[in-house]
Structures are given as C-alpha cells and as structure tokens.
Amino acid sequence: MNQPVGIVLVSHSRALALGLRDVLAQIGSDSVPVLAAGGTTEGGIGTSYDVIARAITQADHGNGVIVLPDLGSSVLTTRTVLDDHPRPDVVIIDAPFVEGAVAAAVTLAAGGDLQAAVTAAKEARDVPKF
C-alpha cells in the first residue's frame, strides 16, 4: 500500500487550524494525515517557524506534504521554513484555506497523488458557492 500524502494547515489561530482538521476528519479523510500548525509556540495568535516545521515532519509519511497557509505571516513563515529545508515533495499551495483543504483531502482520500491534490486545492478557488 502506498504511503499517504500529508496535509499541514497553517493558521494564525490554533483553534481555526484544529477546527478545519476536524472538518476534514468528518468528510472521511481518515487515511490522510492532517496536522494543524496554528498559533505560536505559546498558544497565542500568530505563526511559529518551529510549529510549522514540526507539523511538516509529522505529516510526512513518505509521499509528500501539502501545506495550506491561511494568510499573511503564515505564508511568509511557511516559505521561510521551506526555503531553509527545501524538498520537492513538500508544496505550499496558494488556495483558499477551507475549500482548498477540503478539495485536497477528498482527492487524497480517493487515491489521488500529491500533484492531483495540489491541482484540486488550487481549482477550489474558482468553485462558486452558489
């Protein structure tokens, strides 16, 4: 059996990242490792290099990791982590935080690979809500 692609949710808020992780679990993505990297190391609002780096390591089960940041400094901090530890199989995605994460998780749970999940997350930007 192939090792799964992991997802890391990077948010300024630990509660927001954990909540989205719970949503992904409810839609049947049990086979997809999803890590919440929200908040600072002290649990406050903000982002943390160490929290993000640790989540990427924990989400990595051998077939890559998708990283979805919410906004602003979560993007900058994630980029710094990836610049310091470059890997072709760890991809930061410019996609809507919730919709992109759902699209990626569903794609991975259905057997898609890293590139298919990246594409699905990016395409979520153009899906109308109604």
N, CA, C and O atoms as a GROMACS GRO file, in nm:
protein
  520
    1MET      N    1   0.083  -0.118   0.000
    1MET     CA    2   0.000   0.000   0.000
    1MET      C    3   0.088   0.124   0.000
    1MET      O    4   0.188   0.130   0.071
    2ASN      N    5   0.049   0.224  -0.080
    2ASN     CA    6   0.124   0.350  -0.086
    2ASN      C    7   0.111   0.427   0.044
    2ASN      O    8   0.008   0.423   0.112
    3GLN      N    9   0.217   0.497   0.077
    3GLN     CA   10   0.213   0.586   0.192
    3GLN      C   11   0.131   0.709   0.154
    3GLN      O   12   0.138   0.754   0.040
    4PRO      N   13   0.055   0.765   0.248
    4PRO     CA   14  -0.029   0.879   0.214
    4PRO      C   15   0.049   1.010   0.202
    4PRO      O   16   0.159   1.024   0.256
    5VAL      N   17  -0.011   1.103   0.131
    5VAL     CA   18   0.037   1.240   0.127
    5VAL      C   19  -0.023   1.309   0.248
    5VAL      O   20  -0.142   1.291   0.277
    6GLY      N   21   0.056   1.388   0.317
    6GLY     CA   22   0.007   1.459   0.434
    6GLY      C   23  -0.036   1.601   0.401
    6GLY      O   24   0.001   1.656   0.298
    7ILE      N   25  -0.116   1.657   0.490
    7ILE     CA   26  -0.162   1.796   0.477
    7ILE      C   27  -0.127   1.869   0.607
    7ILE      O   28  -0.149   1.817   0.716
    8VAL      N   29  -0.071   1.990   0.593
    8VAL     CA   30  -0.046   2.075   0.708
    8VAL      C   31  -0.128   2.203   0.689
    8VAL      O   32  -0.118   2.270   0.586
    9LEU      N   33  -0.207   2.235   0.790
    9LEU     CA   34  -0.292   2.354   0.790
    9LEU      C   35  -0.224   2.460   0.875
    9LEU      O   36  -0.215   2.444   0.997
   10VAL      N   37  -0.177   2.566   0.813
   10VAL     CA   38  -0.106   2.672   0.884
   10VAL      C   39  -0.198   2.792   0.901
   10VAL      O   40  -0.243   2.852   0.803
   11SER      N   41  -0.226   2.826   1.025
   11SER     CA   42  -0.314   2.938   1.054
   11SER      C   43  -0.258   3.020   1.168
   11SER      O   44  -0.175   2.973   1.246
   12HIS      N   45  -0.304   3.144   1.176
   12HIS     CA   46  -0.268   3.230   1.289
   12HIS      C   47  -0.335   3.181   1.417
   12HIS      O   48  -0.292   3.215   1.528
   13SER      N   49  -0.440   3.103   1.401
   13SER     CA   50  -0.519   3.058   1.515
   13SER      C   51  -0.512   2.906   1.527
   13SER      O   52  -0.547   2.834   1.434
   14ARG      N   53  -0.468   2.860   1.642
   14ARG     CA   54  -0.466   2.716   1.666
   14ARG      C   55  -0.607   2.659   1.657
   14ARG      O   56  -0.627   2.552   1.600
   15ALA      N   57  -0.705   2.730   1.713
   15ALA     CA   58  -0.843   2.682   1.710
   15ALA      C   59  -0.895   2.670   1.567
   15ALA      O   60  -0.966   2.575   1.534
   16LEU      N   61  -0.860   2.766   1.482
   16LEU     CA   62  -0.904   2.760   1.343
   16LEU      C   63  -0.843   2.640   1.271
   16LEU      O   64  -0.914   2.568   1.201
   17ALA      N   65  -0.714   2.619   1.289
   17ALA     CA   66  -0.647   2.505   1.224
   17ALA      C   67  -0.702   2.372   1.277
   17ALA      O   68  -0.724   2.280   1.199
   18LEU      N   69  -0.724   2.363   1.408
   18LEU     CA   70  -0.782   2.240   1.464
   18LEU      C   71  -0.924   2.218   1.417
   18LEU      O   72  -0.964   2.105   1.390
   19GLY      N   73  -1.002   2.326   1.406
   19GLY     CA   74  -1.139   2.314   1.358
   19GLY      C   75  -1.145   2.263   1.215
   19GLY      O   76  -1.227   2.177   1.182
   20LEU      N   77  -1.058   2.315   1.129
   20LEU     CA   78  -1.054   2.268   0.990
   20LEU      C   79  -1.007   2.123   0.985
   20LEU      O   80  -1.057   2.044   0.905
   21ARG      N   81  -0.911   2.089   1.069
   21ARG     CA   82  -0.868   1.948   1.076
   21ARG      C   83  -0.986   1.858   1.113
   21ARG      O   84  -1.000   1.749   1.057
   22ASP      N   85  -1.070   1.902   1.206
   22ASP     CA   86  -1.188   1.825   1.245
   22ASP      C   87  -1.287   1.812   1.130
   22ASP      O   88  -1.347   1.707   1.111
   23VAL      N   89  -1.304   1.919   1.052
   23VAL     CA   90  -1.393   1.914   0.936
   23VAL      C   91  -1.342   1.810   0.836
   23VAL      O   92  -1.420   1.731   0.783
   24LEU      N   93  -1.212   1.810   0.811
   24LEU     CA   94  -1.155   1.713   0.717
   24LEU      C   95  -1.175   1.570   0.766
   24LEU      O   96  -1.200   1.480   0.686
   25ALA      N   97  -1.164   1.548   0.896
   25ALA     CA   98  -1.187   1.415   0.952
   25ALA      C   99  -1.332   1.372   0.931
   25ALA      O  100  -1.358   1.254   0.906
   26GLN      N  101  -1.424   1.466   0.940
   26GLN     CA  102  -1.567   1.434   0.924
   26GLN      C  103  -1.605   1.399   0.781
   26GLN      O  104  -1.703   1.328   0.759
   27ILE      N  105  -1.527   1.447   0.684
   27ILE     CA  106  -1.562   1.417   0.545
   27ILE      C  107  -1.495   1.289   0.495
   27ILE      O  108  -1.496   1.260   0.376
   28GLY      N  109  -1.438   1.216   0.588
   28GLY     CA  110  -1.387   1.085   0.552
   28GLY      C  111  -1.243   1.079   0.511
   28GLY      O  112  -1.203   0.991   0.436
   29SER      N  113  -1.164   1.172   0.558
   29SER     CA  114  -1.023   1.170   0.521
   29SER      C  115  -0.937   1.106   0.629
   29SER      O  116  -0.824   1.150   0.652
   30ASP      N  117  -0.988   1.004   0.694
   30ASP     CA  118  -0.913   0.936   0.800
   30ASP      C  119  -0.778   0.882   0.752
   30ASP      O  120  -0.684   0.872   0.830
   31SER      N  121  -0.771   0.847   0.624
   31SER     CA  122  -0.648   0.790   0.570
   31SER      C  123  -0.544   0.897   0.536
   31SER      O  124  -0.431   0.864   0.501
   32VAL      N  125  -0.582   1.023   0.547
   32VAL     CA  126  -0.492   1.134   0.514
   32VAL      C  127  -0.442   1.199   0.643
   32VAL      O  128  -0.522   1.249   0.722
   33PRO      N  129  -0.311   1.199   0.665
   33PRO     CA  130  -0.259   1.265   0.784
   33PRO      C  131  -0.275   1.417   0.772
   33PRO      O  132  -0.219   1.478   0.681
   34VAL      N  133  -0.350   1.476   0.863
   34VAL     CA  134  -0.373   1.620   0.862
   34VAL      C  135  -0.322   1.675   0.995
   34VAL      O  136  -0.365   1.633   1.102
   35LEU      N  137  -0.228   1.771   0.986
   35LEU     CA  138  -0.170   1.832   1.104
   35LEU      C  139  -0.209   1.979   1.108
   35LEU      O  140  -0.206   2.048   1.006
   36ALA      N  141  -0.245   2.025   1.226
   36ALA     CA  142  -0.278   2.165   1.247
   36ALA      C  143  -0.155   2.237   1.301
   36ALA      O  144  -0.101   2.199   1.405
   37ALA      N  145  -0.111   2.340   1.230
   37ALA     CA  146   0.004   2.419   1.273
   37ALA      C  147  -0.045   2.562   1.295
   37ALA      O  148  -0.010   2.653   1.220
   38GLY      N  149  -0.124   2.579   1.397
   38GLY     CA  150  -0.183   2.709   1.422
   38GLY      C  151  -0.128   2.774   1.547
   38GLY      O  152  -0.099   2.707   1.646
   39GLY      N  153  -0.112   2.904   1.540
   39GLY     CA  154  -0.071   2.981   1.656
   39GLY      C  155   0.078   2.976   1.683
   39GLY      O  156   0.156   2.916   1.608
   40THR      N  157   0.114   3.040   1.791
   40THR     CA  158   0.254   3.046   1.832
   40THR      C  159   0.288   2.926   1.920
   40THR      O  160   0.200   2.848   1.957
   41THR      N  161   0.414   2.912   1.953
   41THR     CA  162   0.455   2.802   2.040
   41THR      C  163   0.392   2.814   2.178
   41THR      O  164   0.377   2.714   2.248
   42GLU      N  165   0.356   2.936   2.218
   42GLU     CA  166   0.292   2.958   2.348
   42GLU      C  167   0.140   2.945   2.340
   42GLU      O  168   0.072   2.958   2.442
   43GLY      N  169   0.087   2.921   2.220
   43GLY     CA  170  -0.057   2.905   2.203
   43GLY      C  171  -0.131   3.032   2.168
   43GLY      O  172  -0.254   3.031   2.159
   44GLY      N  173  -0.060   3.141   2.147
   44GLY     CA  174  -0.124   3.266   2.112
   44GLY      C  175  -0.151   3.279   1.963
   44GLY      O  176  -0.118   3.190   1.884
   45ILE      N  177  -0.212   3.390   1.925
   45ILE     CA  178  -0.238   3.419   1.784
   45ILE      C  179  -0.107   3.456   1.717
   45ILE      O  180  -0.030   3.537   1.770
   46GLY      N  181  -0.082   3.399   1.602
   46GLY     CA  182   0.040   3.426   1.527
   46GLY      C  183   0.087   3.298   1.460
   46GLY      O  184   0.013   3.200   1.451
   47THR      N  185   0.209   3.300   1.411
   47THR     CA  186   0.265   3.182   1.347
   47THR      C  187   0.401   3.151   1.408
   47THR      O  188   0.466   3.237   1.466
   48SER      N  189   0.441   3.027   1.395
   48SER     CA  190   0.567   2.982   1.454
   48SER      C  191   0.643   2.893   1.356
   48SER      O  192   0.591   2.792   1.308
   49TYR      N  193   0.766   2.932   1.329
   49TYR     CA  194   0.855   2.852   1.245
   49TYR      C  195   0.862   2.709   1.298
   49TYR      O  196   0.848   2.613   1.222
   50ASP      N  197   0.884   2.695   1.429
   50ASP     CA  198   0.901   2.562   1.489
   50ASP      C  199   0.773   2.478   1.480
   50ASP      O  200   0.780   2.358   1.453
   51VAL      N  201   0.658   2.539   1.503
   51VAL     CA  202   0.531   2.467   1.495
   51VAL      C  203   0.509   2.416   1.353
   51VAL      O  204   0.468   2.302   1.334
   52ILE      N  205   0.536   2.500   1.254
   52ILE     CA  206   0.517   2.462   1.114
   52ILE      C  207   0.615   2.352   1.075
   52ILE      O  208   0.576   2.252   1.015
   53ALA      N  209   0.742   2.369   1.108
   53ALA     CA  210   0.844   2.268   1.073
   53ALA      C  211   0.811   2.133   1.136
   53ALA      O  212   0.825   2.030   1.070
   54ARG      N  213   0.769   2.133   1.260
   54ARG     CA  214   0.735   2.009   1.329
   54ARG      C  215   0.613   1.942   1.264
   54ARG      O  216   0.610   1.820   1.248
   55ALA      N  217   0.514   2.020   1.227
   55ALA     CA  218   0.394   1.965   1.164
   55ALA      C  219   0.427   1.902   1.029
   55ALA      O  220   0.373   1.796   0.994
   56ILE      N  221   0.514   1.966   0.953
   56ILE     CA  222   0.554   1.908   0.823
   56ILE      C  223   0.621   1.773   0.845
   56ILE      O  224   0.592   1.677   0.775
   57THR      N  225   0.711   1.766   0.941
   57THR     CA  226   0.779   1.641   0.972
   57THR      C  227   0.679   1.532   1.013
   57THR      O  228   0.690   1.418   0.968
   58GLN      N  229   0.583   1.568   1.097
   58GLN     CA  230   0.485   1.470   1.145
   58GLN      C  231   0.387   1.428   1.036
   58GLN      O  232   0.339   1.314   1.038
   59ALA      N  233   0.357   1.517   0.942
   59ALA     CA  234   0.263   1.484   0.835
   59ALA      C  235   0.327   1.401   0.724
   59ALA      O  236   0.257   1.340   0.643
   60ASP      N  237   0.458   1.398   0.721
   60ASP     CA  238   0.530   1.329   0.614
   60ASP      C  239   0.534   1.179   0.639
   60ASP      O  240   0.601   1.131   0.730
   61HIS      N  241   0.459   1.106   0.558
   61HIS     CA  242   0.455   0.960   0.567
   61HIS      C  243   0.518   0.896   0.444
   61HIS      O  244   0.501   0.777   0.420
   62GLY      N  245   0.592   0.975   0.366
   62GLY     CA  246   0.668   0.917   0.257
   62GLY      C  247   0.628   0.957   0.117
   62GLY      O  248   0.704   0.932   0.023
   63ASN      N  249   0.513   1.019   0.099
   63ASN     CA  250   0.472   1.058  -0.036
   63ASN      C  251   0.450   1.207  -0.052
   63ASN      O  252   0.386   1.251  -0.147
   64GLY      N  253   0.502   1.284   0.040
   64GLY     CA  254   0.495   1.428   0.028
   64GLY      C  255   0.396   1.492   0.124
   64GLY      O  256   0.320   1.424   0.194
   65VAL      N  257   0.401   1.624   0.125
   65VAL     CA  258   0.317   1.703   0.215
   65VAL      C  259   0.269   1.827   0.141
   65VAL      O  260   0.346   1.894   0.071
   66ILE      N  261   0.141   1.855   0.157
   66ILE     CA  262   0.081   1.978   0.108
   66ILE      C  263   0.068   2.071   0.227
   66ILE      O  264   0.021   2.030   0.334
   67VAL      N  265   0.108   2.197   0.210
   67VAL     CA  266   0.097   2.295   0.316
   67VAL      C  267   0.003   2.406   0.269
   67VAL      O  268   0.026   2.470   0.167
   68LEU      N  269  -0.104   2.426   0.347
   68LEU     CA  270  -0.202   2.530   0.315
   68LEU      C  271  -0.200   2.637   0.424
   68LEU      O  272  -0.249   2.612   0.535
   69PRO      N  273  -0.146   2.756   0.395
   69PRO     CA  274  -0.148   2.865   0.491
   69PRO      C  275  -0.275   2.947   0.476
   69PRO      O  276  -0.336   2.950   0.369
   70ASP      N  277  -0.316   3.015   0.585
   70ASP     CA  278  -0.436   3.096   0.574
   70ASP      C  279  -0.406   3.233   0.511
   70ASP      O  280  -0.463   3.265   0.408
   71LEU      N  281  -0.319   3.313   0.570
   71LEU     CA  282  -0.292   3.445   0.514
   71LEU      C  283  -0.167   3.507   0.575
   71LEU      O  284  -0.113   3.457   0.674
   72GLY      N  285  -0.123   3.615   0.514
   72GLY     CA  286  -0.016   3.698   0.567
   72GLY      C  287   0.107   3.626   0.616
   72GLY      O  288   0.176   3.559   0.540
   73SER      N  289   0.134   3.641   0.746
   73SER     CA  290   0.259   3.587   0.800
   73SER      C  291   0.262   3.435   0.801
   73SER      O  292   0.370   3.376   0.810
   74SER      N  293   0.148   3.370   0.791
   74SER     CA  294   0.153   3.223   0.781
   74SER      C  295   0.217   3.182   0.650
   74SER      O  296   0.287   3.081   0.642
   75VAL      N  297   0.192   3.261   0.545
   75VAL     CA  298   0.256   3.235   0.416
   75VAL      C  299   0.406   3.263   0.427
   75VAL      O  300   0.488   3.182   0.384
   76LEU      N  301   0.440   3.377   0.484
   76LEU     CA  302   0.582   3.415   0.495
   76LEU      C  303   0.659   3.317   0.582
   76LEU      O  304   0.770   3.278   0.546
   77THR      N  305   0.602   3.277   0.695
   77THR     CA  306   0.671   3.184   0.784
   77THR      C  307   0.686   3.047   0.718
   77THR      O  308   0.791   2.984   0.729
   78THR      N  309   0.581   3.002   0.651
   78THR     CA  310   0.589   2.874   0.581
   78THR      C  311   0.695   2.878   0.472
   78THR      O  312   0.773   2.784   0.457
   79ARG      N  313   0.699   2.987   0.397
   79ARG     CA  314   0.801   2.999   0.292
   79ARG      C  315   0.941   2.996   0.351
   79ARG      O  316   1.031   2.936   0.292
   80THR      N  317   0.960   3.057   0.466
   80THR     CA  318   1.091   3.056   0.531
   80THR      C  319   1.130   2.914   0.571
   80THR      O  320   1.243   2.872   0.549
   81VAL      N  321   1.035   2.840   0.629
   81VAL     CA  322   1.062   2.700   0.665
   81VAL      C  323   1.102   2.621   0.542
   81VAL      O  324   1.200   2.547   0.545
   82LEU      N  325   1.026   2.638   0.433
   82LEU     CA  326   1.054   2.560   0.311
   82LEU      C  327   1.182   2.606   0.242
   82LEU      O  328   1.250   2.525   0.179
   83ASP      N  329   1.216   2.734   0.253
   83ASP     CA  330   1.344   2.781   0.199
   83ASP      C  331   1.461   2.722   0.277
   83ASP      O  332   1.564   2.688   0.219
   84ASP      N  333   1.444   2.710   0.407
   84ASP     CA  334   1.550   2.654   0.491
   84ASP      C  335   1.563   2.502   0.478
   84ASP      O  336   1.669   2.446   0.502
   85HIS      N  337   1.453   2.437   0.440
   85HIS     CA  338   1.450   2.290   0.428
   85HIS      C  339   1.383   2.253   0.296
   85HIS      O  340   1.275   2.194   0.297
   86PRO      N  341   1.446   2.286   0.182
   86PRO     CA  342   1.381   2.263   0.053
   86PRO      C  343   1.366   2.114   0.022
   86PRO      O  344   1.458   2.034   0.036
   87ARG      N  345   1.246   2.080  -0.022
   87ARG     CA  346   1.216   1.944  -0.066
   87ARG      C  347   1.115   1.952  -0.179
   87ARG      O  348   1.017   2.026  -0.169
   88PRO      N  349   1.136   1.878  -0.286
   88PRO     CA  350   1.041   1.884  -0.397
   88PRO      C  351   0.906   1.823  -0.364
   88PRO      O  352   0.807   1.848  -0.434
   89ASP      N  353   0.900   1.742  -0.259
   89ASP     CA  354   0.774   1.676  -0.225
   89ASP      C  355   0.699   1.745  -0.110
   89ASP      O  356   0.607   1.687  -0.053
   90VAL      N  357   0.739   1.867  -0.077
   90VAL     CA  358   0.665   1.949   0.019
   90VAL      C  359   0.627   2.077  -0.055
   90VAL      O  360   0.713   2.154  -0.096
   91VAL      N  361   0.495   2.098  -0.071
   91VAL     CA  362   0.445   2.203  -0.158
   91VAL      C  363   0.354   2.297  -0.080
   91VAL      O  364   0.257   2.253  -0.018
   92ILE      N  365   0.385   2.426  -0.085
   92ILE     CA  366   0.295   2.527  -0.030
   92ILE      C  367   0.196   2.563  -0.142
   92ILE      O  368   0.236   2.583  -0.257
   93ILE      N  369   0.069   2.571  -0.106
   93ILE     CA  370  -0.034   2.593  -0.208
   93ILE      C  371  -0.103   2.727  -0.186
   93ILE      O  372  -0.145   2.760  -0.074
   94ASP      N  373  -0.115   2.803  -0.294
   94ASP     CA  374  -0.192   2.927  -0.294
   94ASP      C  375  -0.336   2.889  -0.329
   94ASP      O  376  -0.374   2.884  -0.446
   95ALA      N  377  -0.414   2.863  -0.225
   95ALA     CA  378  -0.552   2.818  -0.243
   95ALA      C  379  -0.634   2.868  -0.125
   95ALA      O  380  -0.579   2.901  -0.021
   96PRO      N  381  -0.766   2.873  -0.141
   96PRO     CA  382  -0.849   2.910  -0.026
   96PRO      C  383  -0.827   2.810   0.087
   96PRO      O  384  -0.820   2.689   0.064
   97PHE      N  385  -0.817   2.860   0.208
   97PHE     CA  386  -0.780   2.776   0.322
   97PHE      C  387  -0.878   2.661   0.342
   97PHE      O  388  -0.836   2.545   0.345
   98VAL      N  389  -1.005   2.690   0.355
   98VAL     CA  390  -1.103   2.584   0.382
   98VAL      C  391  -1.131   2.502   0.257
   98VAL      O  392  -1.116   2.380   0.258
   99GLU      N  393  -1.171   2.569   0.151
   99GLU     CA  394  -1.209   2.497   0.030
   99GLU      C  395  -1.092   2.420  -0.031
   99GLU      O  396  -1.109   2.308  -0.080
  100GLY      N  397  -0.973   2.480  -0.027
  100GLY     CA  398  -0.854   2.412  -0.079
  100GLY      C  399  -0.819   2.289   0.002
  100GLY      O  400  -0.782   2.185  -0.054
  101ALA      N  401  -0.831   2.301   0.135
  101ALA     CA  402  -0.801   2.186   0.221
  101ALA      C  403  -0.900   2.074   0.197
  101ALA      O  404  -0.862   1.957   0.191
  102VAL      N  405  -1.027   2.108   0.185
  102VAL     CA  406  -1.129   2.006   0.159
  102VAL      C  407  -1.103   1.938   0.025
  102VAL      O  408  -1.107   1.815   0.017
  103ALA      N  409  -1.077   2.015  -0.078
  103ALA     CA  410  -1.052   1.957  -0.211
  103ALA      C  411  -0.930   1.866  -0.209
  103ALA      O  412  -0.933   1.757  -0.267
  104ALA      N  413  -0.824   1.910  -0.144
  104ALA     CA  414  -0.703   1.827  -0.136
  104ALA      C  415  -0.730   1.699  -0.059
  104ALA      O  416  -0.690   1.591  -0.103
  105ALA      N  417  -0.796   1.710   0.055
  105ALA     CA  418  -0.822   1.592   0.138
  105ALA      C  419  -0.912   1.491   0.066
  105ALA      O  420  -0.886   1.371   0.071
  106VAL      N  421  -1.014   1.539   0.000
  106VAL     CA  422  -1.104   1.449  -0.074
  106VAL      C  423  -1.027   1.379  -0.186
  106VAL      O  424  -1.043   1.259  -0.208
  107THR      N  425  -0.945   1.455  -0.257
  107THR     CA  426  -0.865   1.398  -0.366
  107THR      C  427  -0.771   1.291  -0.313
  107THR      O  428  -0.759   1.184  -0.372
  108LEU      N  429  -0.704   1.320  -0.203
  108LEU     CA  430  -0.611   1.222  -0.145
  108LEU      C  431  -0.684   1.100  -0.091
  108LEU      O  432  -0.637   0.987  -0.109
  109ALA      N  433  -0.797   1.121  -0.026
  109ALA     CA  434  -0.874   1.009   0.029
  109ALA      C  435  -0.925   0.918  -0.082
  109ALA      O  436  -0.946   0.798  -0.061
  110ALA      N  437  -0.946   0.975  -0.200
  110ALA     CA  438  -0.993   0.896  -0.314
  110ALA      C  439  -0.878   0.830  -0.390
  110ALA      O  440  -0.900   0.763  -0.491
  111GLY      N  441  -0.755   0.847  -0.340
  111GLY     CA  442  -0.641   0.779  -0.402
  111GLY      C  443  -0.554   0.868  -0.488
  111GLY      O  444  -0.459   0.819  -0.550
  112GLY      N  445  -0.583   0.997  -0.493
  112GLY     CA  446  -0.501   1.088  -0.572
  112GLY      C  447  -0.362   1.105  -0.514
  112GLY      O  448  -0.339   1.080  -0.396
  113ASP      N  449  -0.271   1.149  -0.599
  113ASP     CA  450  -0.134   1.170  -0.554
  113ASP      C  451  -0.111   1.317  -0.520
  113ASP      O  452  -0.204   1.398  -0.524
  114LEU      N  453   0.011   1.351  -0.486
  114LEU     CA  454   0.047   1.486  -0.446
  114LEU      C  455   0.005   1.588  -0.551
  114LEU      O  456  -0.059   1.688  -0.518
  115GLN      N  457   0.041   1.565  -0.677
  115GLN     CA  458   0.010   1.662  -0.782
  115GLN      C  459  -0.140   1.677  -0.802
  115GLN      O  460  -0.188   1.788  -0.824
  116ALA      N  461  -0.215   1.568  -0.796
  116ALA     CA  462  -0.361   1.576  -0.811
  116ALA      C  463  -0.422   1.658  -0.698
  116ALA      O  464  -0.515   1.735  -0.722
  117ALA      N  465  -0.372   1.641  -0.578
  117ALA     CA  466  -0.424   1.716  -0.464
  117ALA      C  467  -0.388   1.864  -0.474
  117ALA      O  468  -0.470   1.950  -0.439
  118VAL      N  469  -0.269   1.895  -0.522
  118VAL     CA  470  -0.228   2.034  -0.542
  118VAL      C  471  -0.322   2.099  -0.643
  118VAL      O  472  -0.370   2.210  -0.621
  119THR      N  473  -0.346   2.031  -0.752
  119THR     CA  474  -0.435   2.083  -0.857
  119THR      C  475  -0.576   2.104  -0.803
  119THR      O  476  -0.638   2.208  -0.828
  120ALA      N  477  -0.628   2.007  -0.731
  120ALA     CA  478  -0.763   2.018  -0.675
  120ALA      C  479  -0.774   2.136  -0.580
  120ALA      O  480  -0.873   2.210  -0.583
  121ALA      N  481  -0.675   2.154  -0.495
  121ALA     CA  482  -0.678   2.266  -0.400
  121ALA      C  483  -0.676   2.400  -0.473
  121ALA      O  484  -0.753   2.490  -0.438
  122LYS      N  485  -0.591   2.413  -0.573
  122LYS     CA  486  -0.585   2.538  -0.650
  122LYS      C  487  -0.715   2.565  -0.724
  122LYS      O  488  -0.761   2.679  -0.731
  123GLU      N  489  -0.775   2.460  -0.780
  123GLU     CA  490  -0.900   2.476  -0.854
  123GLU      C  491  -1.016   2.515  -0.764
  123GLU      O  492  -1.115   2.570  -0.811
  124ALA      N  493  -1.005   2.488  -0.635
  124ALA     CA  494  -1.112   2.523  -0.541
  124ALA      C  495  -1.135   2.674  -0.537
  124ALA      O  496  -1.243   2.719  -0.499
  125ARG      N  497  -1.037   2.751  -0.576
  125ARG     CA  498  -1.051   2.896  -0.581
  125ARG      C  499  -1.163   2.940  -0.676
  125ARG      O  500  -1.226   3.043  -0.654
  126ASP      N  501  -1.186   2.862  -0.780
  126ASP     CA  502  -1.281   2.901  -0.884
  126ASP      C  503  -1.417   2.832  -0.874
  126ASP      O  504  -1.499   2.844  -0.965
  127VAL      N  505  -1.440   2.760  -0.766
  127VAL     CA  506  -1.568   2.690  -0.750
  127VAL      C  507  -1.668   2.784  -0.679
  127VAL      O  508  -1.646   2.824  -0.564
  128PRO      N  509  -1.778   2.819  -0.749
  128PRO     CA  510  -1.874   2.908  -0.683
  128PRO      C  511  -1.948   2.838  -0.570
  128PRO      O  512  -1.968   2.716  -0.574
  129LYS      N  513  -1.989   2.913  -0.470
  129LYS     CA  514  -2.064   2.857  -0.358
  129LYS      C  515  -2.210   2.842  -0.392
  129LYS      O  516  -2.278   2.757  -0.335
  130PHE      N  517  -2.260   2.924  -0.484
  130PHE     CA  518  -2.399   2.911  -0.529
  130PHE      C  519  -2.414   2.975  -0.664
  130PHE      O  520  -2.523   2.975  -0.721
   0.00000   0.00000   0.00000
